[in-house]
Amino acid sequence: MNRTPVHPPTTLPVLETALVRLRDHRADDLDAMRLVWGDVDGMRHLSTGAMDDTRIRRRLDEAVATAAAAPRRHYQLAACLQGDDRPVGGIRLDVEDATTGYSGVFTMARHLRGSGCAPDIGWLMLKLAFAELGLTRVWSMASLENTDAVRAITRFGFSPTGETERYFAEADTTMRLMTLEILADTWRAMPVPAGPGAA
């Protein structure tokens, strides 16, 4: 089937629910992201491992640079609570081609786990992928040991597709991973989270 790819928006669209808002990372997010990306326990199952300030700064610089690229293919987004501009986590979406994206590096401050923010962050990332960028499929991976992440990604609407093993140089570790995917039609059938100002 031939399809005309949707041109990426030149600026990040508004991505928010009653609980959270996604925005582009900025260089001044270092202090806030240290509490997330620098958390040894919280990052132990991620391919990057916990990051020191140098690596966090490098990751933020990359996020700023890729946000300015044209055409844009990488979205490393900060997750903020409504009414507060400080990031408490984040999520990444990489556009692989006209139909497919990869989502990863979903992180959240440990004190917010179980708060109900995670499903909204996932829904907003998929809104960007499917409604704004016109993709039809997004896939992801999670460590089989990270049962919390597998549960969260499944709550985003992803379905398992298999298992694989990969070596990640940045964390110097080999992980057994579950692969998952979601199609645009599945996302469109999901409940829409309450928006800002909702009772």
N, C-alpha and C positions, 0 to 999 in steps of 0.2 A: 504494500500500500504506500503510495507516495503521499508525503505530507510536507507542508511548508513549515520550516522551523520558525518558532516565535523568536523575534529579536529580543535579547535581554534588555530590561529597562536600563536607562542610563543612570538612574539613581535608585537606591534601594527603596522598594515600596514600603509603606507602613505595614509592619508585621506585629500585631499586638492582640492580646486577649484581655479579659478582665484581670488576669493574674500577672502576665508577663509581657515583655516587649523585646523583640530582637532588633539589634542595631549593628552597624559595622563596628568592629573593634577600633580603638584609637590608641596612640602611643602612650597616653596617660592612664591606660587601664592596668599598668604594671602592678600597682599596690593591690588592687582588687583581685587580679588574676593570680597573684602569688598565693592567696588563700585557697585557690581552686587547683591550678596547675602545679603548685608547689607542695601540695598535700600528698605525702608519701603513701598513706593508706588509701586515699581516694583515687590515686592515679596508678595503683599497682597493677591493674589489669589492662591498662591502655598501652598502645604500641610505643608511646613516647616515654613512659615512666614519668616519675615526678621531675619537674623542671626547676633548675636554679634560675636566678634573676637574668643571667646572660641568655639562657635559652628562652625564657619568657619574653624578654625584650626582642629577641630575634623573631620569635613567632608573631609578636604584635607588629613588628616592622614588615614582615611578609604579608600579614593581613591587610595592612594599610596599602602596600604596594599593589597587591592583587585586586583590591577594591577599585583602584584607579585604572586597571588595565582595560583595554577595549579590543576585541569583545571580552567581557568579563566571564571567567570560567570558574572562579573560586570564591566562595562565600564563607569566610570564617567569622561567624556572628557571635556577638556578646548577648547573653540573656540577662535582662534586668527585671527586677520586680517593678510592677506598676508604681509610679510615683517616686522612683529612685533610679538615678542614672548609673549607679555603680554596678558593674557586672557581678553576677553570682554564679555564672556558668557560661556555657556556650555550646555551639554545635556547628559542624562544618558541612557544606554541600559543595561538591565538585561536579561540574558539568563535563561529562565524558564525550558526548556527541549530541546530535539533535534530539535523541529520544531518551537518553539514559544519564542518570546522575548517581554519584556515590555519596552517602552521608556517613560521617564518622566523627570522632573526637567529641562525642557528647559528654559534657561534664557539668557537674552541679556541686555547689558547696554542700558539704555533708550535712550541715544543720537544716538544709531545705529538703532533704530526701524524705519522701512520704508526704510532702506538703501539697501535692497535686499539681505542681508546676511542670513536671516532666512531660506529661501528655500534651500540655499546651505548647511547650517548646517544640516537640516533635510535630504537632499538627501545623504549626507556623512554618517550620522548615519545609514540610511537604506542600503547604500552600505556595511557598516561593517556587518550589520545583514544578508543581503541576499547573497552578493557576497563573503564575507570573511568567515562568520560563517555558511553558508548553511541553515539558518532558512527559513521557508516558510511563517511565519505570525508574524507581530509585532502589538501589541495593545497599546493603551494609554488612558489617561483620562485627562480631563480639566474641570475646574470650569465653569458652565454655565454662571456665571457672567463675566468670563474672555473672552469676545468676541474676543479680539485680539489674544489670544492663540488658541481659537477654529478656527479662521480664518487661523492662521499660520499652525496649524496641518493639516487642510483640504488642504492647499496649498502643504503640504508634500505629499499628495496623500491619506491620511486616509479618510475613510468613517465612518459616525456615525453608531453605532450599538445599542445604548440604553442610558438609564440614570440610575444613582444610587446615593445613599447618603452614605457618610462615615464620620466618626469622625477621625480627625488627632490630636493625642496627642501632637505632637511637636509644632503645632501652636495653640493647644487648641481650635479647631474650627470644626464645622460640615459643610461640603460642599455638594452641589448638583452638580453632575458631569455628563458630557457627556462621554460615552465610544466610542472609535473609533478603527478601525483596518485597516491595509493594508496588502495585500498579495504580495509575491515576484513577481508574473507575472505583477501586476499593476505597481510596481516600475520599472521593466525592460522596460516597455512601456513608461516611463516618459522621457522627454528630459534630456540629460546629460548636466550639467552645464559646462561652459567653463573652461578649465584647466589653470594652471599657464602658464604665457607667452602668453596667447591668446590675440589677438588684440581686 
